[in-house]
Amino acid sequence: MLLEFLRAYPHCREATGVVIRRLAGRENGANWTLDSYDSGRALRERCDPALKLIVPIVQHHFDMAPDA
């Protein structure tokens, strides 16, 4: 989902992947964070600001499911 939102930004359409990781506790209400991403052919300096907007919104609406 994060990758889909990132690719919606005009200069980030070439991004190829995101990696999230579970947090030991909660930070600002979230139990996961963005670990890394691959901007592909998009410029990181264009995608970094987009992710700073996207990640908190998605964190607010979704938790990472517990390990089974």
PDB file of N, H, CA, C and O in Angstrom:
ATOM      1  N   MET A   1       0.813  -1.172   0.000  1.00  0.00           N
ATOM      2  CA  MET A   1       0.000   0.000   0.000  1.00  0.00           C
ATOM      3  C   MET A   1       0.872   1.257   0.000  1.00  0.00           C
ATOM      4  O   MET A   1       0.589   2.216  -0.719  1.00  0.00           O
ATOM      5  N   LEU A   2       1.920   1.246   0.801  1.00  0.00           N
ATOM      6  H   LEU A   2       2.150   0.468   1.385  1.00  0.00           H
ATOM      7  CA  LEU A   2       2.818   2.403   0.824  1.00  0.00           C
ATOM      8  C   LEU A   2       3.416   2.654  -0.558  1.00  0.00           C
ATOM      9  O   LEU A   2       3.499   3.798  -1.005  1.00  0.00           O
ATOM     10  N   LEU A   3       3.824   1.602  -1.220  1.00  0.00           N
ATOM     11  H   LEU A   3       3.756   0.673  -0.857  1.00  0.00           H
ATOM     12  CA  LEU A   3       4.415   1.755  -2.551  1.00  0.00           C
ATOM     13  C   LEU A   3       3.396   2.343  -3.521  1.00  0.00           C
ATOM     14  O   LEU A   3       3.741   3.195  -4.340  1.00  0.00           O
ATOM     15  N   GLU A   4       2.171   1.904  -3.436  1.00  0.00           N
ATOM     16  H   GLU A   4       1.891   1.212  -2.770  1.00  0.00           H
ATOM     17  CA  GLU A   4       1.123   2.428  -4.302  1.00  0.00           C
ATOM     18  C   GLU A   4       0.928   3.927  -4.072  1.00  0.00           C
ATOM     19  O   GLU A   4       0.826   4.695  -5.029  1.00  0.00           O
ATOM     20  N   PHE A   5       0.875   4.341  -2.812  1.00  0.00           N
ATOM     21  H   PHE A   5       0.957   3.718  -2.034  1.00  0.00           H
ATOM     22  CA  PHE A   5       0.730   5.763  -2.498  1.00  0.00           C
ATOM     23  C   PHE A   5       1.951   6.553  -2.962  1.00  0.00           C
ATOM     24  O   PHE A   5       1.817   7.656  -3.492  1.00  0.00           O
ATOM     25  N   LEU A   6       3.135   5.990  -2.764  1.00  0.00           N
ATOM     26  H   LEU A   6       3.244   5.094  -2.334  1.00  0.00           H
ATOM     27  CA  LEU A   6       4.354   6.670  -3.193  1.00  0.00           C
ATOM     28  C   LEU A   6       4.361   6.863  -4.702  1.00  0.00           C
ATOM     29  O   LEU A   6       4.704   7.938  -5.193  1.00  0.00           O
ATOM     30  N   ARG A   7       3.989   5.836  -5.425  1.00  0.00           N
ATOM     31  H   ARG A   7       3.711   4.963  -5.025  1.00  0.00           H
ATOM     32  CA  ARG A   7       3.965   5.926  -6.886  1.00  0.00           C
ATOM     33  C   ARG A   7       2.920   6.909  -7.400  1.00  0.00           C
ATOM     34  O   ARG A   7       2.987   7.330  -8.555  1.00  0.00           O
ATOM     35  N   ALA A   8       1.970   7.275  -6.574  1.00  0.00           N
ATOM     36  H   ALA A   8       1.915   6.932  -5.636  1.00  0.00           H
ATOM     37  CA  ALA A   8       0.950   8.251  -6.976  1.00  0.00           C
ATOM     38  C   ALA A   8       1.536   9.656  -7.061  1.00  0.00           C
ATOM     39  O   ALA A   8       0.960  10.530  -7.709  1.00  0.00           O
ATOM     40  N   TYR A   9       2.673   9.879  -6.414  1.00  0.00           N
ATOM     41  H   TYR A   9       3.141   9.169  -5.887  1.00  0.00           H
ATOM     42  CA  TYR A   9       3.329  11.181  -6.508  1.00  0.00           C
ATOM     43  C   TYR A   9       4.035  11.266  -7.858  1.00  0.00           C
ATOM     44  O   TYR A   9       4.724  10.326  -8.255  1.00  0.00           O
ATOM     45  N   PRO A  10       3.870  12.386  -8.569  1.00  0.00           N
ATOM     46  CA  PRO A  10       4.369  12.503  -9.957  1.00  0.00           C
ATOM     47  C   PRO A  10       5.839  12.139 -10.145  1.00  0.00           C
ATOM     48  O   PRO A  10       6.185  11.496 -11.136  1.00  0.00           O
ATOM     49  N   HIS A  11       6.700  12.531  -9.232  1.00  0.00           N
ATOM     50  H   HIS A  11       6.419  13.054  -8.427  1.00  0.00           H
ATOM     51  CA  HIS A  11       8.130  12.298  -9.418  1.00  0.00           C
ATOM     52  C   HIS A  11       8.597  10.976  -8.802  1.00  0.00           C
ATOM     53  O   HIS A  11       9.794  10.691  -8.782  1.00  0.00           O
ATOM     54  N   CYS A  12       7.664  10.177  -8.303  1.00  0.00           N
ATOM     55  H   CYS A  12       6.692  10.408  -8.319  1.00  0.00           H
ATOM     56  CA  CYS A  12       8.034   8.934  -7.625  1.00  0.00           C
ATOM     57  C   CYS A  12       7.424   7.710  -8.291  1.00  0.00           C
ATOM     58  O   CYS A  12       7.401   6.630  -7.700  1.00  0.00           O
ATOM     59  N   ARG A  13       6.947   7.861  -9.473  1.00  0.00           N
ATOM     60  H   ARG A  13       6.966   8.738  -9.953  1.00  0.00           H
ATOM     61  CA  ARG A  13       6.281   6.751 -10.168  1.00  0.00           C
ATOM     62  C   ARG A  13       7.215   5.579 -10.434  1.00  0.00           C
ATOM     63  O   ARG A  13       6.753   4.457 -10.641  1.00  0.00           O
ATOM     64  N   GLU A  14       8.515   5.819 -10.431  1.00  0.00           N
ATOM     65  H   GLU A  14       8.891   6.730 -10.262  1.00  0.00           H
ATOM     66  CA  GLU A  14       9.496   4.768 -10.729  1.00  0.00           C
ATOM     67  C   GLU A  14       9.984   4.036  -9.486  1.00  0.00           C
ATOM     68  O   GLU A  14      10.853   3.170  -9.588  1.00  0.00           O
ATOM     69  N   ALA A  15       9.441   4.366  -8.308  1.00  0.00           N
ATOM     70  H   ALA A  15       8.736   5.069  -8.225  1.00  0.00           H
ATOM     71  CA  ALA A  15       9.833   3.661  -7.081  1.00  0.00           C
ATOM     72  C   ALA A  15       9.483   2.185  -7.225  1.00  0.00           C
ATOM     73  O   ALA A  15       8.470   1.837  -7.832  1.00  0.00           O
ATOM     74  N   THR A  16      10.332   1.315  -6.659  1.00  0.00           N
ATOM     75  H   THR A  16      11.155   1.599  -6.166  1.00  0.00           H
ATOM     76  CA  THR A  16      10.147  -0.120  -6.881  1.00  0.00           C
ATOM     77  C   THR A  16       9.863  -0.937  -5.621  1.00  0.00           C
ATOM     78  O   THR A  16       9.475  -2.099  -5.736  1.00  0.00           O
ATOM     79  N   GLY A  17      10.038  -0.379  -4.437  1.00  0.00           N
ATOM     80  H   GLY A  17      10.353   0.566  -4.344  1.00  0.00           H
ATOM     81  CA  GLY A  17       9.774  -1.194  -3.255  1.00  0.00           C
ATOM     82  C   GLY A  17       9.879  -0.432  -1.954  1.00  0.00           C
ATOM     83  O   GLY A  17      10.585   0.573  -1.865  1.00  0.00           O
ATOM     84  N   VAL A  18       9.175  -0.913  -0.944  1.00  0.00           N
ATOM     85  H   VAL A  18       8.602  -1.729  -1.016  1.00  0.00           H
ATOM     86  CA  VAL A  18       9.286  -0.388   0.419  1.00  0.00           C
ATOM     87  C   VAL A  18       9.410  -1.563   1.378  1.00  0.00           C
ATOM     88  O   VAL A  18       8.872  -2.640   1.121  1.00  0.00           O
ATOM     89  N   VAL A  19      10.110  -1.359   2.467  1.00  0.00           N
ATOM     90  H   VAL A  19      10.547  -0.484   2.676  1.00  0.00           H
ATOM     91  CA  VAL A  19      10.267  -2.373   3.505  1.00  0.00           C
ATOM     92  C   VAL A  19       9.847  -1.732   4.820  1.00  0.00           C
ATOM     93  O   VAL A  19      10.360  -0.680   5.202  1.00  0.00           O
ATOM     94  N   ILE A  20       8.904  -2.379   5.511  1.00  0.00           N
ATOM     95  H   ILE A  20       8.488  -3.234   5.200  1.00  0.00           H
ATOM     96  CA  ILE A  20       8.510  -1.896   6.829  1.00  0.00           C
ATOM     97  C   ILE A  20       8.978  -2.904   7.868  1.00  0.00           C
ATOM     98  O   ILE A  20       9.231  -4.068   7.559  1.00  0.00           O
ATOM     99  N   ARG A  21       9.087  -2.434   9.108  1.00  0.00           N
ATOM    100  H   ARG A  21       8.882  -1.488   9.359  1.00  0.00           H
ATOM    101  CA  ARG A  21       9.480  -3.353  10.183  1.00  0.00           C
ATOM    102  C   ARG A  21       8.652  -3.066  11.416  1.00  0.00           C
ATOM    103  O   ARG A  21       8.255  -1.933  11.689  1.00  0.00           O
ATOM    104  N   ARG A  22       8.408  -4.136  12.146  1.00  0.00           N
ATOM    105  H   ARG A  22       8.731  -5.056  11.924  1.00  0.00           H
ATOM    106  CA  ARG A  22       7.642  -4.045  13.390  1.00  0.00           C
ATOM    107  C   ARG A  22       8.495  -3.355  14.452  1.00  0.00           C
ATOM    108  O   ARG A  22       9.703  -3.573  14.537  1.00  0.00           O
ATOM    109  N   LEU A  23       7.856  -2.536  15.242  1.00  0.00           N
ATOM    110  H   LEU A  23       6.875  -2.359  15.173  1.00  0.00           H
ATOM    111  CA  LEU A  23       8.520  -1.890  16.364  1.00  0.00           C
ATOM    112  C   LEU A  23       8.291  -2.720  17.629  1.00  0.00           C
ATOM    113  O   LEU A  23       7.257  -3.375  17.762  1.00  0.00           O
ATOM    114  N   ALA A  24       9.233  -2.696  18.541  1.00  0.00           N
ATOM    115  H   ALA A  24      10.073  -2.165  18.433  1.00  0.00           H
ATOM    116  CA  ALA A  24       9.100  -3.443  19.799  1.00  0.00           C
ATOM    117  C   ALA A  24       7.922  -2.913  20.610  1.00  0.00           C
ATOM    118  O   ALA A  24       7.212  -3.683  21.256  1.00  0.00           O
ATOM    119  N   GLY A  25       7.721  -1.623  20.574  1.00  0.00           N
ATOM    120  H   GLY A  25       8.298  -0.997  20.049  1.00  0.00           H
ATOM    121  CA  GLY A  25       6.594  -0.983  21.254  1.00  0.00           C
ATOM    122  C   GLY A  25       5.873  -0.105  20.250  1.00  0.00           C
ATOM    123  O   GLY A  25       5.915  -0.351  19.044  1.00  0.00           O
ATOM    124  N   ARG A  26       5.229   0.894  20.749  1.00  0.00           N
ATOM    125  H   ARG A  26       5.195   1.094  21.728  1.00  0.00           H
ATOM    126  CA  ARG A  26       4.546   1.837  19.863  1.00  0.00           C
ATOM    127  C   ARG A  26       5.284   3.166  19.880  1.00  0.00           C
ATOM    128  O   ARG A  26       5.755   3.619  20.923  1.00  0.00           O
ATOM    129  N   GLU A  27       5.374   3.773  18.722  1.00  0.00           N
ATOM    130  H   GLU A  27       4.991   3.405  17.875  1.00  0.00           H
ATOM    131  CA  GLU A  27       5.939   5.115  18.591  1.00  0.00           C
ATOM    132  C   GLU A  27       4.883   5.975  17.929  1.00  0.00           C
ATOM    133  O   GLU A  27       4.464   5.706  16.803  1.00  0.00           O
ATOM    134  N   ASN A  28       4.454   7.011  18.633  1.00  0.00           N
ATOM    135  H   ASN A  28       4.794   7.229  19.548  1.00  0.00           H
ATOM    136  CA  ASN A  28       3.399   7.888  18.119  1.00  0.00           C
ATOM    137  C   ASN A  28       2.166   7.090  17.715  1.00  0.00           C
ATOM    138  O   ASN A  28       1.496   7.437  16.743  1.00  0.00           O
ATOM    139  N   GLY A  29       1.861   6.029  18.448  1.00  0.00           N
ATOM    140  H   GLY A  29       2.406   5.746  19.238  1.00  0.00           H
ATOM    141  CA  GLY A  29       0.683   5.215  18.198  1.00  0.00           C
ATOM    142  C   GLY A  29       0.864   4.111  17.170  1.00  0.00           C
ATOM    143  O   GLY A  29      -0.044   3.304  16.973  1.00  0.00           O
ATOM    144  N   ALA A  30       2.010   4.056  16.511  1.00  0.00           N
ATOM    145  H   ALA A  30       2.748   4.712  16.670  1.00  0.00           H
ATOM    146  CA  ALA A  30       2.226   3.057  15.451  1.00  0.00           C
ATOM    147  C   ALA A  30       3.060   1.894  15.969  1.00  0.00           C
ATOM    148  O   ALA A  30       3.920   2.066  16.833  1.00  0.00           O
ATOM    149  N   ASN A  31       2.789   0.694  15.422  1.00  0.00           N
ATOM    150  H   ASN A  31       2.090   0.555  14.720  1.00  0.00           H
ATOM    151  CA  ASN A  31       3.594  -0.466  15.807  1.00  0.00           C
ATOM    152  C   ASN A  31       4.542  -0.900  14.687  1.00  0.00           C
ATOM    153  O   ASN A  31       5.127  -1.981  14.754  1.00  0.00           O
ATOM    154  N   TRP A  32       4.695  -0.064  13.663  1.00  0.00           N
ATOM    155  H   TRP A  32       4.220   0.815  13.609  1.00  0.00           H
ATOM    156  CA  TRP A  32       5.614  -0.343  12.557  1.00  0.00           C
ATOM    157  C   TRP A  32       6.188   0.986  12.050  1.00  0.00           C
ATOM    158  O   TRP A  32       5.668   2.065  12.332  1.00  0.00           O
ATOM    159  N   THR A  33       7.273   0.858  11.295  1.00  0.00           N
ATOM    160  H   THR A  33       7.695  -0.019  11.066  1.00  0.00           H
ATOM    161  CA  THR A  33       7.889   2.035  10.693  1.00  0.00           C
ATOM    162  C   THR A  33       8.461   1.652   9.329  1.00  0.00           C
ATOM    163  O   THR A  33       8.658   0.474   9.033  1.00  0.00           O
ATOM    164  N   LEU A  34       8.715   2.640   8.527  1.00  0.00           N
ATOM    165  H   LEU A  34       8.555   3.597   8.767  1.00  0.00           H
ATOM    166  CA  LEU A  34       9.375   2.414   7.248  1.00  0.00           C
ATOM    167  C   LEU A  34      10.837   2.122   7.531  1.00  0.00           C
ATOM    168  O   LEU A  34      11.522   2.932   8.155  1.00  0.00           O
ATOM    169  N   ASP A  35      11.317   0.983   7.085  1.00  0.00           N
ATOM    170  H   ASP A  35      10.761   0.325   6.578  1.00  0.00           H
ATOM    171  CA  ASP A  35      12.711   0.604   7.300  1.00  0.00           C
ATOM    172  C   ASP A  35      13.580   1.126   6.160  1.00  0.00           C
ATOM    173  O   ASP A  35      14.638   1.709   6.399  1.00  0.00           O
ATOM    174  N   SER A  36      13.135   0.920   4.925  1.00  0.00           N
ATOM    175  H   SER A  36      12.276   0.447   4.731  1.00  0.00           H
ATOM    176  CA  SER A  36      13.889   1.384   3.767  1.00  0.00           C
ATOM    177  C   SER A  36      12.977   1.371   2.554  1.00  0.00           C
ATOM    178  O   SER A  36      11.868   0.839   2.594  1.00  0.00           O
ATOM    179  N   TYR A  37      13.459   1.960   1.490  1.00  0.00           N
ATOM    180  H   TYR A  37      14.360   2.392   1.458  1.00  0.00           H
ATOM    181  CA  TYR A  37      12.727   1.881   0.232  1.00  0.00           C
ATOM    182  C   TYR A  37      13.689   1.997  -0.926  1.00  0.00           C
ATOM    183  O   TYR A  37      14.799   2.512  -0.787  1.00  0.00           O
ATOM    184  N   ASP A  38      13.249   1.512  -2.065  1.00  0.00           N
ATOM    185  H   ASP A  38      12.348   1.093  -2.177  1.00  0.00           H
ATOM    186  CA  ASP A  38      14.037   1.575  -3.287  1.00  0.00           C
ATOM    187  C   ASP A  38      13.327   2.552  -4.217  1.00  0.00           C
ATOM    188  O   ASP A  38      12.201   2.302  -4.647  1.00  0.00           O
ATOM    189  N   SER A  39      13.979   3.648  -4.523  1.00  0.00           N
ATOM    190  H   SER A  39      14.893   3.851  -4.173  1.00  0.00           H
ATOM    191  CA  SER A  39      13.360   4.665  -5.365  1.00  0.00           C
ATOM    192  C   SER A  39      13.422   4.295  -6.847  1.00  0.00           C
ATOM    193  O   SER A  39      12.877   5.009  -7.688  1.00  0.00           O
ATOM    194  N   GLY A  40      14.078   3.193  -7.165  1.00  0.00           N
ATOM    195  H   GLY A  40      14.521   2.613  -6.481  1.00  0.00           H
ATOM    196  CA  GLY A  40      14.183   2.805  -8.572  1.00  0.00           C
ATOM    197  C   GLY A  40      14.848   3.909  -9.365  1.00  0.00           C
ATOM    198  O   GLY A  40      15.923   4.383  -8.997  1.00  0.00           O
ATOM    199  N   ARG A  41      14.215   4.323 -10.453  1.00  0.00           N
ATOM    200  H   ARG A  41      13.342   3.938 -10.752  1.00  0.00           H
ATOM    201  CA  ARG A  41      14.770   5.409 -11.272  1.00  0.00           C
ATOM    202  C   ARG A  41      14.306   6.784 -10.811  1.00  0.00           C
ATOM    203  O   ARG A  41      14.727   7.797 -11.369  1.00  0.00           O
ATOM    204  N   ALA A  42      13.451   6.831  -9.808  1.00  0.00           N
ATOM    205  H   ALA A  42      13.109   6.008  -9.355  1.00  0.00           H
ATOM    206  CA  ALA A  42      13.002   8.113  -9.252  1.00  0.00           C
ATOM    207  C   ALA A  42      14.108   8.684  -8.371  1.00  0.00           C
ATOM    208  O   ALA A  42      14.912   7.937  -7.813  1.00  0.00           O
ATOM    209  N   LEU A  43      14.146   9.984  -8.252  1.00  0.00           N
ATOM    210  H   LEU A  43      13.494  10.591  -8.705  1.00  0.00           H
ATOM    211  CA  LEU A  43      15.145  10.637  -7.417  1.00  0.00           C
ATOM    212  C   LEU A  43      14.721  10.585  -5.954  1.00  0.00           C
ATOM    213  O   LEU A  43      13.607  10.976  -5.606  1.00  0.00           O
ATOM    214  N   ARG A  44      15.610  10.104  -5.110  1.00  0.00           N
ATOM    215  H   ARG A  44      16.515   9.786  -5.392  1.00  0.00           H
ATOM    216  CA  ARG A  44      15.306   9.997  -3.674  1.00  0.00           C
ATOM    217  C   ARG A  44      14.936  11.347  -3.082  1.00  0.00           C
ATOM    218  O   ARG A  44      14.068  11.419  -2.212  1.00  0.00           O
ATOM    219  N   GLU A  45      15.573  12.409  -3.531  1.00  0.00           N
ATOM    220  H   GLU A  45      16.278  12.351  -4.238  1.00  0.00           H
ATOM    221  CA  GLU A  45      15.276  13.728  -2.967  1.00  0.00           C
ATOM    222  C   GLU A  45      13.857  14.185  -3.295  1.00  0.00           C
ATOM    223  O   GLU A  45      13.343  15.107  -2.662  1.00  0.00           O
ATOM    224  N   ARG A  46      13.228  13.555  -4.270  1.00  0.00           N
ATOM    225  H   ARG A  46      13.646  12.806  -4.784  1.00  0.00           H
ATOM    226  CA  ARG A  46      11.829  13.850  -4.580  1.00  0.00           C
ATOM    227  C   ARG A  46      10.892  12.932  -3.794  1.00  0.00           C
ATOM    228  O   ARG A  46       9.784  13.332  -3.435  1.00  0.00           O
ATOM    229  N   CYS A  47      11.337  11.705  -3.528  1.00  0.00           N
ATOM    230  H   CYS A  47      12.237  11.381  -3.819  1.00  0.00           H
ATOM    231  CA  CYS A  47      10.480  10.722  -2.859  1.00  0.00           C
ATOM    232  C   CYS A  47      10.542  10.813  -1.334  1.00  0.00           C
ATOM    233  O   CYS A  47       9.559  10.500  -0.663  1.00  0.00           O
ATOM    234  N   ASP A  48      11.662  11.227  -0.784  1.00  0.00           N
ATOM    235  H   ASP A  48      12.461  11.481  -1.329  1.00  0.00           H
ATOM    236  CA  ASP A  48      11.775  11.341   0.675  1.00  0.00           C
ATOM    237  C   ASP A  48      10.681  12.235   1.262  1.00  0.00           C
ATOM    238  O   ASP A  48      10.022  11.828   2.219  1.00  0.00           O
ATOM    239  N   PRO A  49      10.463  13.450   0.719  1.00  0.00           N
ATOM    240  CA  PRO A  49       9.396  14.299   1.281  1.00  0.00           C
ATOM    241  C   PRO A  49       8.010  13.676   1.139  1.00  0.00           C
ATOM    242  O   PRO A  49       7.162  13.839   2.017  1.00  0.00           O
ATOM    243  N   ALA A  50       7.779  12.972   0.050  1.00  0.00           N
ATOM    244  H   ALA A  50       8.467  12.839  -0.663  1.00  0.00           H
ATOM    245  CA  ALA A  50       6.479  12.316  -0.144  1.00  0.00           C
ATOM    246  C   ALA A  50       6.266  11.268   0.943  1.00  0.00           C
ATOM    247  O   ALA A  50       5.179  11.186   1.514  1.00  0.00           O
ATOM    248  N   LEU A  51       7.286  10.467   1.236  1.00  0.00           N
ATOM    249  H   LEU A  51       8.169  10.533   0.772  1.00  0.00           H
ATOM    250  CA  LEU A  51       7.151   9.436   2.268  1.00  0.00           C
ATOM    251  C   LEU A  51       6.950  10.041   3.652  1.00  0.00           C
ATOM    252  O   LEU A  51       6.251   9.463   4.484  1.00  0.00           O
ATOM    253  N   LYS A  52       7.549  11.184   3.903  1.00  0.00           N
ATOM    254  H   LYS A  52       8.117  11.653   3.227  1.00  0.00           H
ATOM    255  CA  LYS A  52       7.366  11.843   5.204  1.00  0.00           C
ATOM    256  C   LYS A  52       5.910  12.249   5.407  1.00  0.00           C
ATOM    257  O   LYS A  52       5.446  12.362   6.541  1.00  0.00           O
ATOM    258  N   LEU A  53       5.201  12.464   4.321  1.00  0.00           N
ATOM    259  H   LEU A  53       5.578  12.372   3.400  1.00  0.00           H
ATOM    260  CA  LEU A  53       3.769  12.761   4.414  1.00  0.00           C
ATOM    261  C   LEU A  53       2.932  11.484   4.468  1.00  0.00           C
ATOM    262  O   LEU A  53       1.980  11.393   5.242  1.00  0.00           O
ATOM    263  N   ILE A  54       3.286  10.515   3.658  1.00  0.00           N
ATOM    264  H   ILE A  54       4.060  10.589   3.029  1.00  0.00           H
ATOM    265  CA  ILE A  54       2.494   9.298   3.502  1.00  0.00           C
ATOM    266  C   ILE A  54       2.560   8.390   4.727  1.00  0.00           C
ATOM    267  O   ILE A  54       1.521   7.938   5.209  1.00  0.00           O
ATOM    268  N   VAL A  55       3.751   8.117   5.237  1.00  0.00           N
ATOM    269  H   VAL A  55       4.595   8.484   4.845  1.00  0.00           H
ATOM    270  CA  VAL A  55       3.925   7.122   6.300  1.00  0.00           C
ATOM    271  C   VAL A  55       3.079   7.428   7.536  1.00  0.00           C
ATOM    272  O   VAL A  55       2.387   6.529   8.012  1.00  0.00           O
ATOM    273  N   PRO A  56       3.096   8.650   8.082  1.00  0.00           N
ATOM    274  CA  PRO A  56       2.277   8.891   9.284  1.00  0.00           C
ATOM    275  C   PRO A  56       0.777   8.686   9.049  1.00  0.00           C
ATOM    276  O   PRO A  56       0.062   8.237   9.945  1.00  0.00           O
ATOM    277  N   ILE A  57       0.314   9.010   7.864  1.00  0.00           N
ATOM    278  H   ILE A  57       0.895   9.374   7.137  1.00  0.00           H
ATOM    279  CA  ILE A  57      -1.108   8.823   7.565  1.00  0.00           C
ATOM    280  C   ILE A  57      -1.448   7.336   7.557  1.00  0.00           C
ATOM    281  O   ILE A  57      -2.445   6.924   8.150  1.00  0.00           O
ATOM    282  N   VAL A  58      -0.631   6.537   6.894  1.00  0.00           N
ATOM    283  H   VAL A  58       0.179   6.872   6.412  1.00  0.00           H
ATOM    284  CA  VAL A  58      -0.890   5.102   6.827  1.00  0.00           C
ATOM    285  C   VAL A  58      -0.715   4.471   8.209  1.00  0.00           C
ATOM    286  O   VAL A  58      -1.478   3.580   8.582  1.00  0.00           O
ATOM    287  N   GLN A  59       0.277   4.922   8.965  1.00  0.00           N
ATOM    288  H   GLN A  59       0.897   5.646   8.662  1.00  0.00           H
ATOM    289  CA  GLN A  59       0.470   4.401  10.322  1.00  0.00           C
ATOM    290  C   GLN A  59      -0.752   4.661  11.195  1.00  0.00           C
ATOM    291  O   GLN A  59      -1.111   3.835  12.034  1.00  0.00           O
ATOM    292  N   HIS A  60      -1.375   5.787  10.997  1.00  0.00           N
ATOM    293  H   HIS A  60      -1.084   6.458  10.316  1.00  0.00           H
ATOM    294  CA  HIS A  60      -2.551   6.150  11.788  1.00  0.00           C
ATOM    295  C   HIS A  60      -3.716   5.188  11.528  1.00  0.00           C
ATOM    296  O   HIS A  60      -4.522   4.925  12.421  1.00  0.00           O
ATOM    297  N   HIS A  61      -3.796   4.671  10.315  1.00  0.00           N
ATOM    298  H   HIS A  61      -3.141   4.884   9.590  1.00  0.00           H
ATOM    299  CA  HIS A  61      -4.936   3.852   9.938  1.00  0.00           C
ATOM    300  C   HIS A  61      -4.685   2.344   9.992  1.00  0.00           C
ATOM    301  O   HIS A  61      -5.634   1.561  10.014  1.00  0.00           O
ATOM    302  N   PHE A  62      -3.413   1.930  10.012  1.00  0.00           N
ATOM    303  H   PHE A  62      -2.642   2.566   9.994  1.00  0.00           H
ATOM    304  CA  PHE A  62      -3.128   0.497   9.947  1.00  0.00           C
ATOM    305  C   PHE A  62      -2.052   0.085  10.939  1.00  0.00           C
ATOM    306  O   PHE A  62      -1.032   0.757  11.092  1.00  0.00           O
ATOM    307  N   ASP A  63      -2.302  -1.039  11.612  1.00  0.00           N
ATOM    308  H   ASP A  63      -3.130  -1.585  11.488  1.00  0.00           H
ATOM    309  CA  ASP A  63      -1.303  -1.682  12.469  1.00  0.00           C
ATOM    310  C   ASP A  63      -0.757  -2.899  11.728  1.00  0.00           C
ATOM    311  O   ASP A  63      -1.435  -3.483  10.882  1.00  0.00           O
ATOM    312  N   MET A  64       0.462  -3.266  12.054  1.00  0.00           N
ATOM    313  H   MET A  64       1.012  -2.792  12.741  1.00  0.00           H
ATOM    314  CA  MET A  64       1.013  -4.508  11.540  1.00  0.00           C
ATOM    315  C   MET A  64       0.438  -5.639  12.376  1.00  0.00           C
ATOM    316  O   MET A  64       0.440  -5.574  13.606  1.00  0.00           O
ATOM    317  N   ALA A  65      -0.049  -6.660  11.718  1.00  0.00           N
ATOM    318  H   ALA A  65      -0.051  -6.713  10.719  1.00  0.00           H
ATOM    319  CA  ALA A  65      -0.645  -7.801  12.422  1.00  0.00           C
ATOM    320  C   ALA A  65       0.419  -8.498  13.279  1.00  0.00           C
ATOM    321  O   ALA A  65       1.594  -8.527  12.912  1.00  0.00           O
ATOM    322  N   PRO A  66      -0.001  -9.063  14.426  1.00  0.00           N
ATOM    323  CA  PRO A  66       0.970  -9.789  15.258  1.00  0.00           C
ATOM    324  C   PRO A  66       1.451 -11.052  14.547  1.00  0.00           C
ATOM    325  O   PRO A  66       0.764 -11.601  13.685  1.00  0.00           O
ATOM    326  N   ASP A  67       2.640 -11.496  14.927  1.00  0.00           N
ATOM    327  H   ASP A  67       3.198 -11.051  15.627  1.00  0.00           H
ATOM    328  CA  ASP A  67       3.166 -12.750  14.386  1.00  0.00           C
ATOM    329  C   ASP A  67       2.246 -13.895  14.796  1.00  0.00           C
ATOM    330  O   ASP A  67       1.685 -13.903  15.891  1.00  0.00           O
ATOM    331  N   ALA A  68       2.109 -14.840  13.910  1.00  0.00           N
ATOM    332  H   ALA A  68       2.565 -14.834  13.020  1.00  0.00           H
ATOM    333  CA  ALA A  68       1.235 -15.990  14.207  1.00  0.00           C
ATOM    334  C   ALA A  68       2.019 -17.064  14.929  1.00  0.00           C
ATOM    335  O   ALA A  68       1.466 -18.110  15.267  1.00  0.00           O
TER     336      ALA A  68
END
